[in-house]
Amino acid sequence: MTCGCGSGQTLIGGHALKQRRHAAGKVQYRVQDGLARFPHPSPLPEGEGVHVHEHSHDSIDFGTGPAGAHAPGMSQARMVKIERDILSKNDSYALENRTYLSEHGIFALNLVSSPGSGKTTLLVKSINALNGSLPLVVIEGDQQTDNDAARIRATGAPALQINTGKGCHLDAYMVGQAMQQLKLQDNSLLLIENVGNLVCPASFDLGEAHKVAILSVTEGEDKPLKYPDMFRASDLMLLNKCDLLPYLTFDANLAIENARRVNPNIQVIRISATSGEGMEEWLEWIKAGCRKAARTRNEPNP
């Protein structure tokens, strides 16, 4: 175990812990059996095979170490190797997707958010507002059902549902298979609605031009700080459901400030699919991306 008192964190490696919290707010930790049982029901005696350490803070950080995560019974080195192998294979599929999209002038966006942020409603409103001005298709990602794809198809736009089962994100291979099935047109728009999750999709490149993070005002202003990888990986944040701001205590400026603390270069559009606020700016951002993708495709190779 490595104690992180100097940084205000408890760094844990090698074993899971048992914990007992005292009335004074201190925590005792005991390494035993590789199992975690919280809280410990009785005082923890010092003795052979037992490590007792008091801390004056109230958090345990399992995100430290080379892997940035913890898995019971698995070393950090093993976790790092598995992650590198998975992401390396995914990146090779993503490169294939990106090459195809670039060669055909297709502008692809990967829309990411937590569940309930309003991604699908915003997509439906965006498709209706584009009103057939450019060819587009949608890939929908969910663990189960094709409810969202059905909502998209009701607009007249082609949509293909990917069900990930227990998987918590889309990967580049899934998207590549969907692209083949959809038979994308040249100089078109591909909208990918990822599984609702602010963690795993941040690590998986799909071959898209941009990740677009959607944060609704019904969530917390600190979401970018809690889930920094997602907002660091995104080029644009849509602050959604802004029509509800008069009825909430949500601080929009603070949310934007937090996003830029994580990613100083992130663009932000305040938007509402209900009132129409920000829709014109969002749609023009999409159209500009489509024009650039088509122009790049038509430029001769050096």
C-alpha atoms as a printed R data frame, in Angstrom:
    type eleno elety resid chain resno       x       y       z
1   ATOM     1    CA   MET     A     1   0.000   0.000   0.000
2   ATOM     2    CA   THR     A     2   1.123   3.540  -0.713
3   ATOM     3    CA   CYS     A     3  -0.206   6.237   1.569
4   ATOM     4    CA   GLY     A     4  -0.992   9.517  -0.165
5   ATOM     5    CA   CYS     A     5  -1.490  11.753   2.839
6   ATOM     6    CA   GLY     A     6   0.782  14.361   1.328
7   ATOM     7    CA   SER     A     7  -1.539  14.810  -1.647
8   ATOM     8    CA   GLY     A     8  -4.789  14.418   0.257
9   ATOM     9    CA   GLN     A     9  -5.497  11.016  -1.304
10  ATOM    10    CA   THR     A    10  -5.141   7.392  -0.302
11  ATOM    11    CA   LEU     A    11  -3.319   5.452  -2.991
12  ATOM    12    CA   ILE     A    12  -4.061   1.755  -2.963
13  ATOM    13    CA   GLY     A    13  -2.294  -0.973  -4.915
14  ATOM    14    CA   GLY     A    14  -2.003  -4.719  -4.803
15  ATOM    15    CA   HIS     A    15  -4.839  -5.531  -2.396
16  ATOM    16    CA   ALA     A    16  -8.373  -4.475  -1.664
17  ATOM    17    CA   LEU     A    17  -9.044  -3.090   1.799
18  ATOM    18    CA   LYS     A    18 -11.275  -3.340   4.813
19  ATOM    19    CA   GLN     A    19 -12.261  -0.026   6.330
20  ATOM    20    CA   ARG     A    20 -13.590   1.268   9.622
21  ATOM    21    CA   ARG     A    21 -14.615   4.890  10.137
22  ATOM    22    CA   HIS     A    22 -14.231   6.479  13.573
23  ATOM    23    CA   ALA     A    23 -16.517   9.153  14.972
24  ATOM    24    CA   ALA     A    24 -13.687  11.615  14.579
25  ATOM    25    CA   GLY     A    25 -13.758  11.063  10.823
26  ATOM    26    CA   LYS     A    26 -10.565   9.005  10.659
27  ATOM    27    CA   VAL     A    27 -10.344   5.797   8.655
28  ATOM    28    CA   GLN     A    28  -8.491   2.590   9.390
29  ATOM    29    CA   TYR     A    29  -7.487   0.256   6.563
30  ATOM    30    CA   ARG     A    30  -6.615  -3.412   6.816
31  ATOM    31    CA   VAL     A    31  -5.164  -5.481   3.980
32  ATOM    32    CA   GLN     A    32  -6.600  -8.981   4.120
33  ATOM    33    CA   ASP     A    33  -7.710 -11.720   1.728
34  ATOM    34    CA   GLY     A    34  -7.793  -9.399  -1.300
35  ATOM    35    CA   LEU     A    35 -11.429  -8.598  -0.461
36  ATOM    36    CA   ALA     A    36 -13.135  -5.323   0.396
37  ATOM    37    CA   ARG     A    37 -15.792  -5.258   3.087
38  ATOM    38    CA   PHE     A    38 -17.005  -1.803   4.098
39  ATOM    39    CA   PRO     A    39 -17.501  -0.742   6.801
40  ATOM    40    CA   HIS     A    40 -15.615  -3.078   9.107
41  ATOM    41    CA   PRO     A    41 -18.019  -4.048  11.921
42  ATOM    42    CA   SER     A    42 -15.505  -4.005  14.789
43  ATOM    43    CA   PRO     A    43 -12.246  -2.325  15.822
44  ATOM    44    CA   LEU     A    44  -9.282  -3.417  13.747
45  ATOM    45    CA   PRO     A    45  -6.506  -4.830  15.909
46  ATOM    46    CA   GLU     A    46  -2.915  -4.358  14.938
47  ATOM    47    CA   GLY     A    47  -1.051  -7.613  14.436
48  ATOM    48    CA   GLU     A    48   0.662  -9.927  12.024
49  ATOM    49    CA   GLY     A    49  -0.443  -9.448   8.429
50  ATOM    50    CA   VAL     A    50  -2.444  -6.354   9.326
51  ATOM    51    CA   HIS     A    51  -1.635  -2.803   8.240
52  ATOM    52    CA   VAL     A    52  -3.494  -0.124  10.158
53  ATOM    53    CA   HIS     A    53  -3.151   3.491   9.048
54  ATOM    54    CA   GLU     A    54  -5.132   6.497  10.163
55  ATOM    55    CA   HIS     A    55  -6.078   9.302   7.763
56  ATOM    56    CA   SER     A    56  -7.739  12.606   8.451
57  ATOM    57    CA   HIS     A    57  -9.404  12.793   5.041
58  ATOM    58    CA   ASP     A    58 -12.484  10.964   3.769
59  ATOM    59    CA   SER     A    59 -11.681   9.592   0.326
60  ATOM    60    CA   ILE     A    60 -10.028   6.594  -1.280
61  ATOM    61    CA   ASP     A    61  -8.659   6.973  -4.802
62  ATOM    62    CA   PHE     A    62  -8.676   3.820  -6.916
63  ATOM    63    CA   GLY     A    63  -7.789   5.864 -10.005
64  ATOM    64    CA   THR     A    64  -4.122   6.201  -9.283
65  ATOM    65    CA   GLY     A    65  -1.364   4.053 -10.721
66  ATOM    66    CA   PRO     A    66  -0.405   3.408 -14.336
67  ATOM    67    CA   ALA     A    67  -3.779   1.846 -15.251
68  ATOM    68    CA   GLY     A    68  -5.815   4.666 -13.725
69  ATOM    69    CA   ALA     A    69  -8.271   2.049 -12.432
70  ATOM    70    CA   HIS     A    70  -8.627  -0.992 -10.187
71  ATOM    71    CA   ALA     A    71  -9.714  -4.570 -10.923
72  ATOM    72    CA   PRO     A    72  -9.889  -7.177  -8.145
73  ATOM    73    CA   GLY     A    73  -7.029  -9.672  -8.371
74  ATOM    74    CA   MET     A    74  -5.309  -7.975 -11.309
75  ATOM    75    CA   SER     A    75  -2.054  -6.056 -11.214
76  ATOM    76    CA   GLN     A    76  -1.698  -2.568 -12.641
77  ATOM    77    CA   ALA     A    77   0.830  -3.850 -15.190
78  ATOM    78    CA   ARG     A    78  -1.575  -6.518 -16.411
79  ATOM    79    CA   MET     A    79  -4.405  -3.994 -16.668
80  ATOM    80    CA   VAL     A    80  -2.210  -1.614 -18.661
81  ATOM    81    CA   LYS     A    81  -1.245  -4.366 -21.102
82  ATOM    82    CA   ILE     A    82  -4.848  -5.459 -21.650
83  ATOM    83    CA   GLU     A    83  -5.983  -1.867 -22.163
84  ATOM    84    CA   ARG     A    84  -3.187  -1.166 -24.633
85  ATOM    85    CA   ASP     A    85  -3.989  -4.300 -26.607
86  ATOM    86    CA   ILE     A    86  -7.695  -3.460 -26.778
87  ATOM    87    CA   LEU     A    87  -7.199   0.201 -27.658
88  ATOM    88    CA   SER     A    88  -4.502  -0.605 -30.214
89  ATOM    89    CA   LYS     A    89  -6.850  -2.938 -32.070
90  ATOM    90    CA   ASN     A    90  -9.666  -0.419 -31.794
91  ATOM    91    CA   ASP     A    91  -7.408   2.337 -33.141
92  ATOM    92    CA   SER     A    92  -6.595   0.256 -36.204
93  ATOM    93    CA   TYR     A    93 -10.316  -0.098 -36.971
94  ATOM    94    CA   ALA     A    94 -10.797   3.621 -36.262
95  ATOM    95    CA   LEU     A    95  -8.069   4.462 -38.783
96  ATOM    96    CA   GLU     A    96  -9.866   2.371 -41.411
97  ATOM    97    CA   ASN     A    97 -13.128   4.198 -40.645
98  ATOM    98    CA   ARG     A    98 -11.464   7.613 -40.704
99  ATOM    99    CA   THR     A    99  -9.699   6.895 -43.989
100 ATOM   100    CA   TYR     A   100 -12.947   5.795 -45.624
101 ATOM   101    CA   LEU     A   101 -14.837   8.817 -44.294
102 ATOM   102    CA   SER     A   102 -12.114  11.198 -45.448
103 ATOM   103    CA   GLU     A   103 -11.898   9.673 -48.916
104 ATOM   104    CA   HIS     A   104 -15.660  10.032 -49.356
105 ATOM   105    CA   GLY     A   105 -16.065  13.506 -47.863
106 ATOM   106    CA   ILE     A   106 -18.232  12.296 -44.971
107 ATOM   107    CA   PHE     A   107 -18.386  14.422 -41.817
108 ATOM   108    CA   ALA     A   108 -18.813  12.140 -38.797
109 ATOM   109    CA   LEU     A   109 -19.731  13.233 -35.288
110 ATOM   110    CA   ASN     A   110 -19.666  11.112 -32.134
111 ATOM   111    CA   LEU     A   111 -22.297  12.426 -29.708
112 ATOM   112    CA   VAL     A   112 -21.540  11.487 -26.110
113 ATOM   113    CA   SER     A   113 -23.284  12.219 -22.820
114 ATOM   114    CA   SER     A   114 -24.782  10.712 -19.706
115 ATOM   115    CA   PRO     A   115 -28.261   9.116 -20.008
116 ATOM   116    CA   GLY     A   116 -31.119  11.605 -20.140
117 ATOM   117    CA   SER     A   117 -29.136  14.558 -21.465
118 ATOM   118    CA   GLY     A   118 -31.473  14.936 -24.444
119 ATOM   119    CA   LYS     A   119 -29.214  13.564 -27.204
120 ATOM   120    CA   THR     A   120 -31.967  11.858 -29.189
121 ATOM   121    CA   THR     A   121 -34.409  14.750 -28.934
122 ATOM   122    CA   LEU     A   122 -31.672  17.118 -30.071
123 ATOM   123    CA   LEU     A   123 -30.858  14.810 -32.999
124 ATOM   124    CA   VAL     A   124 -34.502  14.661 -34.053
125 ATOM   125    CA   LYS     A   125 -34.809  18.460 -33.922
126 ATOM   126    CA   SER     A   126 -31.526  18.887 -35.811
127 ATOM   127    CA   ILE     A   127 -32.534  16.482 -38.574
128 ATOM   128    CA   ASN     A   128 -35.893  18.186 -38.969
129 ATOM   129    CA   ALA     A   129 -34.234  21.616 -39.047
130 ATOM   130    CA   LEU     A   130 -31.760  20.516 -41.727
131 ATOM   131    CA   ASN     A   131 -34.842  19.622 -43.780
132 ATOM   132    CA   GLY     A   132 -33.051  17.474 -46.320
133 ATOM   133    CA   SER     A   133 -30.435  20.128 -47.084
134 ATOM   134    CA   LEU     A   134 -27.706  17.480 -46.925
135 ATOM   135    CA   PRO     A   135 -27.703  13.674 -46.971
136 ATOM   136    CA   LEU     A   136 -27.279  12.126 -43.535
137 ATOM   137    CA   VAL     A   137 -27.526   8.855 -41.662
138 ATOM   138    CA   VAL     A   138 -27.574   8.045 -37.961
139 ATOM   139    CA   ILE     A   139 -26.001   5.225 -35.960
140 ATOM   140    CA   GLU     A   140 -27.680   4.676 -32.599
141 ATOM   141    CA   GLY     A   141 -25.903   2.954 -29.715
142 ATOM   142    CA   ASP     A   142 -27.738   1.468 -26.730
143 ATOM   143    CA   GLN     A   143 -27.405  -1.623 -24.622
144 ATOM   144    CA   GLN     A   144 -30.883  -2.800 -25.631
145 ATOM   145    CA   THR     A   145 -33.953  -1.826 -27.732
146 ATOM   146    CA   ASP     A   146 -34.155   0.117 -30.980
147 ATOM   147    CA   ASN     A   147 -36.368   2.847 -29.510
148 ATOM   148    CA   ASP     A   148 -34.036   5.710 -30.392
149 ATOM   149    CA   ALA     A   149 -33.427   4.453 -33.934
150 ATOM   150    CA   ALA     A   150 -37.198   4.286 -34.420
151 ATOM   151    CA   ARG     A   151 -37.485   7.915 -33.325
152 ATOM   152    CA   ILE     A   152 -34.829   8.903 -35.865
153 ATOM   153    CA   ARG     A   153 -36.436   6.904 -38.677
154 ATOM   154    CA   ALA     A   154 -39.703   8.740 -38.004
155 ATOM   155    CA   THR     A   155 -37.995  11.890 -39.325
156 ATOM   156    CA   GLY     A   156 -37.325  10.118 -42.618
157 ATOM   157    CA   ALA     A   157 -33.596   9.768 -41.995
158 ATOM   158    CA   PRO     A   158 -31.941   6.331 -42.267
159 ATOM   159    CA   ALA     A   159 -30.883   5.002 -38.856
160 ATOM   160    CA   LEU     A   160 -29.235   1.791 -37.755
161 ATOM   161    CA   GLN     A   161 -29.364   0.565 -34.174
162 ATOM   162    CA   ILE     A   162 -26.351  -1.067 -32.536
163 ATOM   163    CA   ASN     A   163 -27.150  -2.949 -29.334
164 ATOM   164    CA   THR     A   164 -24.062  -3.450 -27.207
165 ATOM   165    CA   GLY     A   165 -25.554  -5.897 -24.675
166 ATOM   166    CA   LYS     A   166 -23.536  -5.516 -21.505
167 ATOM   167    CA   GLY     A   167 -21.086  -3.265 -23.330
168 ATOM   168    CA   CYS     A   168 -21.072   0.352 -22.191
169 ATOM   169    CA   HIS     A   169 -19.826   2.026 -25.390
170 ATOM   170    CA   LEU     A   170 -19.562   1.765 -29.132
171 ATOM   171    CA   ASP     A   171 -16.224   0.768 -30.620
172 ATOM   172    CA   ALA     A   172 -14.694   1.337 -34.033
173 ATOM   173    CA   TYR     A   173 -15.382  -2.193 -35.287
174 ATOM   174    CA   MET     A   174 -19.110  -1.857 -34.501
175 ATOM   175    CA   VAL     A   175 -19.268   1.480 -36.290
176 ATOM   176    CA   GLY     A   176 -17.355   0.129 -39.283
177 ATOM   177    CA   GLN     A   177 -19.858  -2.714 -39.661
178 ATOM   178    CA   ALA     A   178 -22.729  -0.239 -39.444
179 ATOM   179    CA   MET     A   179 -21.112   2.018 -42.039
180 ATOM   180    CA   GLN     A   180 -20.939  -0.885 -44.494
181 ATOM   181    CA   GLN     A   181 -24.574  -1.740 -43.935
182 ATOM   182    CA   LEU     A   182 -25.743   1.868 -44.306
183 ATOM   183    CA   LYS     A   183 -23.965   2.409 -47.651
184 ATOM   184    CA   LEU     A   184 -23.027   6.017 -46.922
185 ATOM   185    CA   GLN     A   185 -23.253   8.636 -49.638
186 ATOM   186    CA   ASP     A   186 -20.300  10.796 -50.607
187 ATOM   187    CA   ASN     A   187 -20.259  14.318 -49.128
188 ATOM   188    CA   SER     A   188 -22.733  13.424 -46.398
189 ATOM   189    CA   LEU     A   189 -23.188  13.635 -42.619
190 ATOM   190    CA   LEU     A   190 -22.840  10.702 -40.221
191 ATOM   191    CA   LEU     A   191 -24.241  11.229 -36.737
192 ATOM   192    CA   ILE     A   192 -23.271   8.625 -34.138
193 ATOM   193    CA   GLU     A   193 -25.227   8.636 -30.881
194 ATOM   194    CA   ASN     A   194 -23.094   6.733 -28.412
195 ATOM   195    CA   VAL     A   195 -24.302   4.763 -25.408
196 ATOM   196    CA   GLY     A   196 -25.233   7.071 -22.534
197 ATOM   197    CA   ASN     A   197 -22.031   7.012 -20.483
198 ATOM   198    CA   LEU     A   198 -19.467   9.680 -19.639
199 ATOM   199    CA   VAL     A   199 -16.652   7.211 -18.934
200 ATOM   200    CA   CYS     A   200 -15.828   4.470 -21.450
201 ATOM   201    CA   PRO     A   201 -16.711   6.221 -24.747
202 ATOM   202    CA   ALA     A   202 -13.974   8.768 -24.021
203 ATOM   203    CA   SER     A   203 -11.281   6.141 -24.658
204 ATOM   204    CA   PHE     A   204 -12.637   4.679 -27.900
205 ATOM   205    CA   ASP     A   205 -11.930   6.458 -31.164
206 ATOM   206    CA   LEU     A   206 -14.601   5.593 -33.727
207 ATOM   207    CA   GLY     A   207 -12.942   7.373 -36.655
208 ATOM   208    CA   GLU     A   208 -15.104  10.469 -36.156
209 ATOM   209    CA   ALA     A   209 -14.070  14.020 -36.936
210 ATOM   210    CA   HIS     A   210 -15.172  15.260 -33.502
211 ATOM   211    CA   LYS     A   211 -16.595  14.085 -30.220
212 ATOM   212    CA   VAL     A   212 -19.472  16.313 -29.144
213 ATOM   213    CA   ALA     A   213 -20.250  16.221 -25.414
214 ATOM   214    CA   ILE     A   214 -23.805  17.066 -24.434
215 ATOM   215    CA   LEU     A   215 -24.296  18.357 -20.897
216 ATOM   216    CA   SER     A   216 -27.821  19.228 -19.826
217 ATOM   217    CA   VAL     A   217 -28.599  21.905 -17.270
218 ATOM   218    CA   THR     A   218 -30.509  19.327 -15.227
219 ATOM   219    CA   GLU     A   219 -27.144  17.774 -14.352
220 ATOM   220    CA   GLY     A   220 -24.409  19.236 -12.159
221 ATOM   221    CA   GLU     A   221 -22.049  22.048 -13.097
222 ATOM   222    CA   ASP     A   222 -19.178  19.857 -11.909
223 ATOM   223    CA   LYS     A   223 -19.744  17.056 -14.448
224 ATOM   224    CA   PRO     A   224 -16.686  18.113 -16.502
225 ATOM   225    CA   LEU     A   225 -14.533  17.883 -13.370
226 ATOM   226    CA   LYS     A   226 -15.968  14.519 -12.345
227 ATOM   227    CA   TYR     A   227 -15.590  13.017 -15.832
228 ATOM   228    CA   PRO     A   228 -12.609  14.926 -17.237
229 ATOM   229    CA   ASP     A   229 -11.550  12.364 -19.856
230 ATOM   230    CA   MET     A   230 -14.778  12.835 -21.795
231 ATOM   231    CA   PHE     A   231 -14.626  16.613 -21.862
232 ATOM   232    CA   ARG     A   232 -10.898  16.553 -22.618
233 ATOM   233    CA   ALA     A   233 -11.583  14.301 -25.614
234 ATOM   234    CA   SER     A   234 -14.437  16.464 -26.948
235 ATOM   235    CA   ASP     A   235 -14.050  19.410 -29.297
236 ATOM   236    CA   LEU     A   236 -17.518  20.827 -28.683
237 ATOM   237    CA   MET     A   237 -19.828  20.915 -25.683
238 ATOM   238    CA   LEU     A   238 -23.532  21.500 -26.171
239 ATOM   239    CA   LEU     A   239 -25.029  22.914 -22.980
240 ATOM   240    CA   ASN     A   240 -28.501  21.521 -23.500
241 ATOM   241    CA   LYS     A   241 -32.007  22.239 -22.152
242 ATOM   242    CA   CYS     A   242 -31.158  25.894 -21.565
243 ATOM   243    CA   ASP     A   243 -34.872  26.730 -21.658
244 ATOM   244    CA   LEU     A   244 -35.059  25.252 -18.131
245 ATOM   245    CA   LEU     A   245 -32.462  27.605 -16.618
246 ATOM   246    CA   PRO     A   246 -35.056  30.009 -15.136
247 ATOM   247    CA   TYR     A   247 -36.443  27.121 -13.073
248 ATOM   248    CA   LEU     A   248 -33.132  25.697 -11.840
249 ATOM   249    CA   THR     A   249 -30.201  26.731  -9.669
250 ATOM   250    CA   PHE     A   250 -27.752  25.507 -12.331
251 ATOM   251    CA   ASP     A   251 -24.890  27.960 -12.956
252 ATOM   252    CA   ALA     A   252 -24.271  27.821 -16.719
253 ATOM   253    CA   ASN     A   253 -21.179  30.019 -16.545
254 ATOM   254    CA   LEU     A   254 -19.624  27.771 -13.910
255 ATOM   255    CA   ALA     A   255 -20.328  24.665 -15.999
256 ATOM   256    CA   ILE     A   256 -18.578  26.247 -18.980
257 ATOM   257    CA   GLU     A   257 -15.698  27.400 -16.784
258 ATOM   258    CA   ASN     A   258 -15.279  23.847 -15.462
259 ATOM   259    CA   ALA     A   259 -15.289  22.406 -18.986
260 ATOM   260    CA   ARG     A   260 -12.553  24.840 -20.006
261 ATOM   261    CA   ARG     A   261 -10.519  24.015 -16.913
262 ATOM   262    CA   VAL     A   262 -10.381  20.466 -18.255
263 ATOM   263    CA   ASN     A   263 -10.089  21.438 -21.921
264 ATOM   264    CA   PRO     A   264  -9.187  25.083 -22.624
265 ATOM   265    CA   ASN     A   265  -9.874  24.622 -26.340
266 ATOM   266    CA   ILE     A   266 -13.389  23.189 -26.082
267 ATOM   267    CA   GLN     A   267 -16.052  25.128 -27.962
268 ATOM   268    CA   VAL     A   268 -19.392  25.669 -26.231
269 ATOM   269    CA   ILE     A   269 -22.867  26.277 -27.620
270 ATOM   270    CA   ARG     A   270 -25.804  26.957 -25.316
271 ATOM   271    CA   ILE     A   271 -28.741  25.181 -26.852
272 ATOM   272    CA   SER     A   272 -32.358  24.126 -26.396
273 ATOM   273    CA   ALA     A   273 -34.211  21.784 -28.699
274 ATOM   274    CA   THR     A   274 -37.452  23.059 -27.135
275 ATOM   275    CA   SER     A   275 -37.020  26.840 -27.480
276 ATOM   276    CA   GLY     A   276 -34.651  26.751 -30.453
277 ATOM   277    CA   GLU     A   277 -31.928  28.671 -28.634
278 ATOM   278    CA   GLY     A   278 -28.529  27.944 -30.156
279 ATOM   279    CA   MET     A   279 -29.929  25.689 -32.892
280 ATOM   280    CA   GLU     A   280 -28.852  27.963 -35.731
281 ATOM   281    CA   GLU     A   281 -25.290  28.123 -34.383
282 ATOM   282    CA   TRP     A   282 -25.192  24.332 -33.943
283 ATOM   283    CA   LEU     A   283 -26.523  23.640 -37.423
284 ATOM   284    CA   GLU     A   284 -24.081  26.084 -38.995
285 ATOM   285    CA   TRP     A   285 -21.239  24.351 -37.125
286 ATOM   286    CA   ILE     A   286 -22.374  21.053 -38.682
287 ATOM   287    CA   LYS     A   287 -22.697  22.542 -42.165
288 ATOM   288    CA   ALA     A   288 -19.233  24.108 -41.945
289 ATOM   289    CA   GLY     A   289 -17.819  20.697 -41.013
290 ATOM   290    CA   CYS     A   290 -19.572  19.074 -43.955
291 ATOM   291    CA   ARG     A   291 -18.245  21.703 -46.355
292 ATOM   292    CA   LYS     A   292 -14.721  21.192 -45.053
293 ATOM   293    CA   ALA     A   293 -14.984  17.383 -45.378
294 ATOM   294    CA   ALA     A   294 -16.226  17.671 -48.960
295 ATOM   295    CA   ARG     A   295 -13.559  20.239 -49.859
296 ATOM   296    CA   THR     A   296 -10.777  18.121 -48.378
297 ATOM   297    CA   ARG     A   297 -11.972  15.093 -50.333
298 ATOM   298    CA   ASN     A   298 -11.882  17.035 -53.588
299 ATOM   299    CA   GLU     A   299  -8.419  18.492 -53.000
300 ATOM   300    CA   PRO     A   300  -5.697  16.701 -54.916
301 ATOM   301    CA   ASN     A   301  -3.176  14.743 -52.875
302 ATOM   302    CA   PRO     A   302   0.239  16.467 -52.670
